[in-house]
Amino acid sequence: MRQFGSSRLLLAPLGIVLAGLLVLIAKKHILGFASPTELLAGMDWSFAPWLGLACVLAVFIQVLLVRCRADSWLFPIALTLVSVGAVEIGRLKMALFAPQLRWLCVALLVFLGVLSLWRQWQRLLDYPYLLGLVCVVVLGLPMVLGTEIGGSKNWLVLGPLSVQPSEFGKILILFFLAAYLSDHRQVLTAARRRLLLLRLPPLRFIAPLICIWGLAVLMFVVEKDLGSALLFFGIAVLMTYMATGSKSYVFLALAFFGLAAAVSYALFGHVRVRVAIWLNPWSDPNGMAYQVVQSLFAFGTGGIWGTGFGFGHPGFIPEVHTDFIYAAIAEEWGLVGALMVLVCYVLLFWRGICIALACSEEKKALLAAGCAALMLLQAFIIVAGVTKFLPLTGITLPFVSYGGSSLVSCFMLLGILAALSVGRRTA
């Protein structure tokens, strides 16, 4: 009975997808004056097998999570976000609906792989320096072999596939930080050297952290990838503070980032363009700031209740199905729908922190807290970018935006959290 009841948690995400498809079909019928039979016969049903496979995999995974006594709320919350993103992608670009469902099936299989092979995965925590080296190599690949797409040189084109290494590099950074900070926590917290008002350990113990900060800044400058730079830098600072509780590292990191940002602003033109767009997008509304301006119009048009699903005009925003999908949700679902999406991320973060508090090993607790913080931080950065709270970034909204690399990496993070919660009672 408990397994059956837990599988019913998946009815809401499935209902969102089916209701969204029915609304789109009804809209085409009303505007196109075609009979329902002709409309159904003329539709492209290539997505149907992938939707069916995704439903079967989702129910199987949820039943498996309950049997393993893992957290049974993480997965339905993530699927709710996936469903919102999928129907919005189908509304914006129906041709991408089937590929997104196909990537969802791949991501669900990867989730199962992480869950079943967790005993092997957790051994990586015993090799922090190897993890750090591999992470540097993965993040450095686009600098050498990368292709510039959308203004950022952070893609690897492998035949018909485009892969974003930073999506998987963030998982390596989580493992590295969890392992390194746990192994050196006593040294990092018992700092005796003073630098002005800061208390710091010897340089050799904070050198790996400085390397991570420097790598984030390098990504910002060379790859023009502000979103990933903020994400990597932010998660490094957050996990360092969670492990040590020392504010000195936070102040040192902010000073380091501020100095690097000032130097980058003085030396590189694309940095100055990003800042100018952020400060005053209305100075060039039809040029470099076009996306931000249209995004602000979308938020204003949506109001409290939105224009209604399928009845807005988010297509005016270029690449709305990736970076700016939150603006499309805000226009058609209104402030209420946009806030509900944010609530889902807060709930994911809450469940992740509960899992971290239930872990008996420090490394695993740090890893779980890092996974939860990473998803929430990534959502905050992209939402802040499309609302002009922060400079425009090029990262995706977790579980919602279109993209295979993003979807697979998000379900890898979710799989890690689920594996860490197996057999543990989370309050």
C-alpha positions as CSV (number, residue, x, y, z in Angstrom):
1,M,0.0,0.0,0.0
2,R,2.8,2.4,0.8
3,Q,4.4,1.7,-2.6
4,F,1.1,2.3,-4.4
5,G,0.5,5.5,-2.4
6,S,4.0,6.8,-3.2
7,S,3.5,6.2,-6.9
8,R,0.4,8.4,-6.7
9,L,2.8,11.4,-6.0
10,L,3.7,11.2,-9.7
11,L,0.1,11.9,-10.8
12,A,0.6,15.7,-10.5
13,P,3.6,15.9,-12.9
14,L,1.9,13.6,-15.4
15,G,-1.3,15.7,-15.1
16,I,0.7,18.8,-15.9
17,V,2.0,17.3,-19.1
18,L,-1.3,15.9,-20.2
19,A,-3.2,19.0,-19.4
20,G,-0.7,21.1,-21.2
21,L,-0.9,19.0,-24.3
22,L,-4.7,19.2,-24.2
23,V,-4.6,23.0,-24.0
24,L,-2.3,23.2,-27.0
25,I,-4.5,20.8,-29.0
26,A,-7.6,22.8,-28.0
27,K,-6.0,26.1,-29.0
28,K,-5.0,24.7,-32.4
29,H,-8.6,23.5,-32.9
30,I,-10.1,26.9,-32.0
31,L,-7.7,29.0,-34.0
32,G,-7.3,26.6,-36.9
33,F,-11.0,25.7,-37.2
34,A,-10.1,22.1,-37.8
35,S,-12.2,19.2,-36.5
36,P,-10.8,17.3,-33.5
37,T,-10.4,14.2,-35.7
38,E,-8.5,16.0,-38.4
39,L,-6.3,17.8,-35.8
40,L,-5.4,14.6,-34.0
41,A,-4.6,12.9,-37.3
42,G,-2.4,15.7,-38.4
43,M,-0.4,16.0,-35.2
44,D,3.2,14.8,-34.9
45,W,2.9,11.9,-32.3
46,S,6.7,11.1,-32.3
47,F,6.8,12.2,-28.6
48,A,4.2,9.5,-27.5
49,P,6.7,6.6,-27.1
50,W,9.1,8.7,-25.2
51,L,6.3,10.1,-22.9
52,G,5.1,6.5,-22.2
53,L,8.7,5.3,-21.5
54,A,9.3,8.3,-19.2
55,C,6.1,7.5,-17.2
56,V,7.0,3.8,-16.8
57,L,10.6,4.7,-15.7
58,A,9.2,7.3,-13.2
59,V,6.8,4.9,-11.5
60,F,9.5,2.2,-11.4
61,I,12.0,4.6,-9.8
62,Q,9.6,5.9,-7.2
63,V,8.6,2.4,-6.1
64,L,12.3,1.5,-6.0
65,L,13.0,4.6,-3.8
66,V,10.3,3.6,-1.4
67,R,11.5,0.0,-1.2
68,C,15.0,1.2,-0.4
69,R,13.6,3.6,2.3
70,A,15.1,6.5,0.5
71,D,13.6,10.0,0.5
72,S,10.3,9.7,-1.4
73,W,9.7,13.4,-2.0
74,L,12.8,14.5,-3.9
75,F,11.8,12.7,-7.1
76,P,8.2,13.9,-7.4
77,I,9.3,17.5,-6.8
78,A,11.9,17.3,-9.5
79,L,9.4,15.7,-11.9
80,T,7.0,18.5,-11.3
81,L,9.7,21.0,-12.4
82,V,10.5,18.8,-15.4
83,S,6.8,18.6,-16.4
84,V,6.4,22.4,-16.2
85,G,9.5,22.8,-18.4
86,A,8.4,20.2,-20.9
87,V,4.9,21.6,-21.5
88,E,6.4,25.1,-21.9
89,I,9.0,23.8,-24.3
90,G,6.2,22.1,-26.3
91,R,4.2,25.3,-26.3
92,L,7.2,27.4,-27.5
93,K,8.8,24.9,-29.9
94,M,6.9,21.7,-30.4
95,A,9.7,20.2,-32.5
96,L,11.8,20.2,-29.3
97,F,9.2,18.4,-27.2
98,A,10.2,14.9,-28.3
99,P,13.9,15.5,-27.9
100,Q,13.4,16.8,-24.4
101,L,11.4,13.7,-23.5
102,R,14.1,11.6,-25.0
103,W,16.7,13.3,-22.9
104,L,14.4,12.9,-19.9
105,C,14.4,9.1,-20.4
106,V,18.3,9.2,-20.6
107,A,18.4,11.2,-17.4
108,L,16.1,8.8,-15.6
109,L,18.3,5.9,-16.6
110,V,21.4,7.8,-15.4
111,F,19.5,8.4,-12.1
112,L,19.0,4.6,-11.8
113,G,22.7,4.1,-12.6
114,V,23.8,6.5,-9.8
115,L,21.5,4.8,-7.4
116,S,22.6,1.3,-8.2
117,L,26.4,2.1,-8.4
118,W,26.6,4.4,-5.4
119,R,28.9,2.1,-3.5
120,Q,31.5,2.6,-6.3
121,W,30.8,6.3,-6.7
122,Q,31.3,7.1,-3.0
123,R,34.9,5.7,-3.2
124,L,35.8,8.9,-5.2
125,L,35.6,10.8,-1.9
126,D,38.9,9.1,-0.9
127,Y,40.8,10.8,-3.7
128,P,40.3,14.5,-3.4
129,Y,43.4,15.6,-5.3
130,L,42.6,13.3,-8.2
131,L,39.1,14.7,-8.3
132,G,40.5,18.2,-8.4
133,L,42.8,17.4,-11.2
134,V,40.1,15.8,-13.3
135,C,37.8,18.7,-12.6
136,V,40.4,21.2,-13.9
137,V,40.9,19.1,-17.1
138,V,37.1,18.8,-17.7
139,L,36.5,22.6,-17.2
140,G,39.6,23.4,-19.2
141,L,38.5,21.4,-22.3
142,P,36.3,24.2,-23.8
143,M,39.2,26.6,-23.6
144,V,41.2,24.4,-26.0
145,L,38.6,22.4,-28.0
146,G,35.4,24.4,-27.3
147,T,33.0,25.9,-29.7
148,E,31.3,29.3,-29.1
149,I,27.5,29.0,-28.9
150,G,25.3,31.8,-27.7
151,G,28.3,34.1,-27.0
152,S,30.0,31.6,-24.6
153,K,32.8,29.3,-25.5
154,N,31.8,26.5,-23.2
155,W,30.5,23.8,-25.5
156,L,32.1,20.7,-27.0
157,V,30.6,19.6,-30.3
158,L,30.8,15.8,-30.7
159,G,29.2,15.0,-34.1
160,P,25.4,15.6,-33.7
161,L,25.7,16.1,-29.9
162,S,26.7,19.3,-28.1
163,V,27.9,18.8,-24.6
164,Q,28.5,21.4,-21.9
165,P,31.4,20.1,-19.8
166,S,30.7,22.6,-17.0
167,E,27.4,20.8,-16.3
168,F,29.4,17.7,-15.2
169,G,32.3,19.6,-13.9
170,K,30.1,21.0,-11.1
171,I,29.5,17.5,-9.8
172,L,33.3,16.9,-9.7
173,I,33.8,20.1,-7.8
174,L,31.2,19.0,-5.2
175,F,33.0,15.7,-4.7
176,F,36.4,17.5,-4.5
177,L,35.2,20.1,-2.0
178,A,33.4,17.6,0.2
179,A,36.5,15.3,0.3
180,Y,39.1,18.1,0.7
181,L,37.2,20.2,3.3
182,S,36.3,17.1,5.4
183,D,39.9,15.9,5.4
184,H,41.4,19.3,6.3
185,R,38.6,20.7,8.4
186,Q,40.6,20.8,11.7
187,V,43.5,22.7,10.1
188,L,41.1,25.1,8.2
189,T,39.1,25.9,11.4
190,A,42.2,26.1,13.7
191,A,43.8,29.0,11.7
192,R,46.5,30.9,13.6
193,R,47.9,33.3,10.9
194,R,46.3,36.7,10.8
195,L,45.9,38.8,7.7
196,L,44.5,42.2,8.8
197,L,41.2,41.1,10.5
198,L,41.2,37.7,8.9
199,R,42.4,34.4,10.5
200,L,43.8,32.0,7.9
201,P,45.8,28.8,7.9
202,P,49.1,28.3,6.1
203,L,48.9,29.0,2.4
204,R,49.4,25.3,1.4
205,F,46.0,24.4,3.0
206,I,44.0,27.1,1.2
207,A,45.9,26.9,-2.1
208,P,43.4,24.3,-3.6
209,L,40.5,26.6,-2.7
210,I,42.3,29.6,-4.3
211,C,42.8,27.4,-7.4
212,I,39.0,26.7,-7.6
213,W,38.3,30.5,-7.2
214,G,40.9,31.3,-9.9
215,L,39.4,28.7,-12.3
216,A,36.0,30.3,-11.9
217,V,37.3,33.7,-12.8
218,L,39.2,32.2,-15.7
219,M,36.0,30.7,-17.0
220,F,34.4,34.1,-16.7
221,V,37.2,35.8,-18.7
222,V,38.2,33.2,-21.4
223,E,35.0,31.3,-22.0
224,K,32.7,34.4,-21.4
225,D,30.6,32.2,-19.2
226,L,29.4,34.4,-16.3
227,G,26.8,32.0,-15.1
228,S,29.0,29.0,-14.6
229,A,31.7,31.2,-13.1
230,L,29.2,32.6,-10.5
231,L,27.9,29.1,-9.9
232,F,31.3,27.5,-9.3
233,F,32.6,30.4,-7.2
234,G,29.4,30.5,-5.1
235,I,29.3,26.8,-4.3
236,A,33.0,26.8,-3.4
237,V,32.4,29.6,-0.9
238,L,29.2,28.1,0.5
239,M,30.7,24.7,1.1
240,T,33.8,26.2,2.6
241,Y,31.7,28.1,5.1
242,M,29.5,25.0,5.8
243,A,32.6,23.0,6.6
244,T,34.5,25.5,8.6
245,G,32.0,28.1,9.9
246,S,34.7,30.7,9.4
247,K,33.6,34.1,8.0
248,S,37.3,34.9,7.1
249,Y,37.1,32.6,4.1
250,V,33.9,34.3,2.9
251,F,35.5,37.8,3.1
252,L,38.7,36.6,1.5
253,A,36.7,35.0,-1.4
254,L,34.6,38.1,-1.9
255,A,37.7,40.3,-2.0
256,F,39.4,37.9,-4.4
257,F,36.4,37.9,-6.7
258,G,35.9,41.7,-6.5
259,L,39.5,42.3,-7.4
260,A,39.4,39.9,-10.4
261,A,36.1,41.4,-11.6
262,A,37.6,44.9,-11.5
263,V,40.6,43.8,-13.5
264,S,38.4,41.9,-16.0
265,Y,36.2,45.0,-16.4
266,A,39.2,47.1,-17.2
267,L,40.8,44.7,-19.7
268,F,38.0,42.9,-21.5
269,G,35.3,44.5,-23.7
270,H,32.7,41.8,-23.3
271,V,32.8,42.2,-19.6
272,R,32.0,45.9,-19.9
273,V,29.1,45.1,-22.3
274,R,27.6,42.7,-19.8
275,V,27.8,45.2,-17.0
276,A,26.4,48.0,-19.2
277,I,23.4,45.9,-20.2
278,W,22.8,45.1,-16.5
279,L,22.9,48.7,-15.4
280,N,20.9,50.2,-18.2
281,P,19.3,47.8,-20.7
282,W,17.1,50.7,-22.1
283,S,20.2,52.3,-23.6
284,D,20.2,49.7,-26.4
285,P,16.8,47.9,-26.2
286,N,17.0,46.6,-29.8
287,G,20.6,45.6,-29.7
288,M,22.7,43.9,-27.1
289,A,20.0,44.3,-24.4
290,Y,17.1,43.0,-26.5
291,Q,16.8,39.7,-24.5
292,V,16.7,41.4,-21.1
293,V,14.2,44.1,-22.3
294,Q,11.8,41.5,-23.8
295,S,12.2,39.4,-20.6
296,L,11.1,42.4,-18.5
297,F,8.2,43.0,-20.8
298,A,7.2,39.4,-20.3
299,F,7.2,39.7,-16.5
300,G,5.1,42.9,-16.7
301,T,2.6,41.4,-19.1
302,G,2.1,38.3,-17.0
303,G,1.0,40.2,-13.9
304,I,-0.5,38.1,-11.0
305,W,-2.4,35.4,-12.8
306,G,-0.6,35.4,-16.2
307,T,-2.0,35.6,-19.8
308,G,-2.9,31.9,-19.8
309,F,-0.9,29.0,-21.0
310,G,-0.5,29.2,-24.7
311,F,-1.8,32.8,-25.0
312,G,1.3,34.9,-24.2
313,H,4.0,36.1,-26.6
314,P,7.2,34.7,-25.1
315,G,8.4,34.0,-28.6
316,F,9.7,37.5,-28.9
317,I,12.5,36.5,-26.6
318,P,15.4,34.9,-28.5
319,E,16.4,31.4,-27.1
320,V,13.4,31.6,-24.7
321,H,13.4,27.8,-24.3
322,T,16.8,27.7,-22.7
323,D,18.1,30.7,-20.7
324,F,14.8,32.6,-20.5
325,I,12.2,29.9,-20.0
326,Y,11.4,31.4,-16.6
327,A,10.3,34.6,-18.3
328,A,7.9,32.6,-20.5
329,I,6.5,30.9,-17.3
330,A,6.1,34.2,-15.6
331,E,4.2,35.7,-18.6
332,E,1.8,32.8,-19.1
333,W,1.5,31.4,-15.6
334,G,1.8,34.8,-13.8
335,L,3.4,35.6,-10.5
336,V,1.5,32.7,-8.9
337,G,3.0,30.1,-11.3
338,A,6.5,31.7,-11.1
339,L,6.5,31.6,-7.3
340,M,5.3,28.0,-7.3
341,V,8.4,27.1,-9.4
342,L,10.6,28.8,-6.9
343,V,8.8,27.0,-4.0
344,C,9.7,23.6,-5.7
345,Y,13.4,24.6,-5.6
346,V,13.2,25.6,-2.0
347,L,11.5,22.2,-1.2
348,L,14.3,20.4,-3.0
349,F,16.9,22.4,-0.9
350,W,15.0,21.6,2.3
351,R,14.9,17.9,1.6
352,G,18.6,17.9,0.7
353,I,19.5,19.6,3.9
354,C,17.4,17.1,5.8
355,I,19.3,14.3,4.1
356,A,22.6,16.0,5.0
357,L,21.7,16.3,8.7
358,A,20.8,12.6,8.8
359,C,24.2,11.5,7.4
360,S,26.6,10.2,10.0
361,E,29.8,10.7,7.9
362,E,31.1,14.3,7.4
363,K,32.1,13.8,3.8
364,K,28.6,12.5,2.8
365,A,26.9,15.2,4.8
366,L,28.9,17.9,3.0
367,L,28.2,16.3,-0.3
368,A,24.5,16.2,0.3
369,A,24.4,19.8,1.5
370,G,26.5,20.8,-1.5
371,C,24.1,19.1,-4.0
372,A,21.1,20.8,-2.4
373,A,22.8,24.2,-2.3
374,L,24.0,23.9,-5.9
375,M,20.5,23.3,-7.3
376,L,19.1,26.3,-5.4
377,L,22.0,28.5,-6.2
378,Q,21.8,27.7,-9.9
379,A,18.0,28.5,-9.9
380,F,18.7,31.8,-8.1
381,I,21.4,32.9,-10.5
382,I,19.4,32.3,-13.7
383,V,16.2,33.8,-12.2
384,A,18.2,36.8,-11.0
385,G,19.6,37.2,-14.5
386,V,16.3,37.2,-16.4
387,T,14.8,39.7,-13.8
388,K,17.9,42.0,-14.1
389,F,18.8,41.5,-10.4
390,L,22.2,40.2,-11.5
391,P,24.0,40.5,-14.9
392,L,22.7,38.2,-17.5
393,T,24.0,34.7,-17.3
394,G,24.1,31.7,-19.6
395,I,23.2,28.8,-17.4
396,T,20.0,26.8,-17.5
397,L,17.1,26.6,-15.0
398,P,17.5,23.2,-13.4
399,F,15.0,20.5,-14.6
400,V,13.1,23.1,-16.6
401,S,15.2,24.5,-19.4
402,Y,15.7,22.7,-22.6
403,G,19.0,20.8,-22.9
404,G,20.4,17.3,-22.5
405,S,23.5,18.1,-20.6
406,S,21.6,20.1,-18.0
407,L,18.9,17.5,-17.5
408,V,21.3,14.6,-17.1
409,S,23.5,16.5,-14.7
410,C,20.5,17.6,-12.6
411,F,19.3,14.0,-12.3
412,M,22.8,12.9,-11.4
413,L,22.7,15.4,-8.5
414,L,19.3,14.1,-7.5
415,G,20.5,10.5,-7.7
416,I,23.4,11.4,-5.3
417,L,20.9,12.8,-2.8
418,A,18.6,9.8,-3.2
419,A,21.5,7.4,-2.7
420,L,22.6,9.3,0.4
421,S,19.1,9.1,1.9
422,V,18.8,5.3,1.5
423,G,18.0,3.6,4.8
424,R,18.0,6.9,6.7
425,R,15.1,8.5,8.4
426,T,14.9,12.2,7.5
427,A,12.7,14.5,9.6
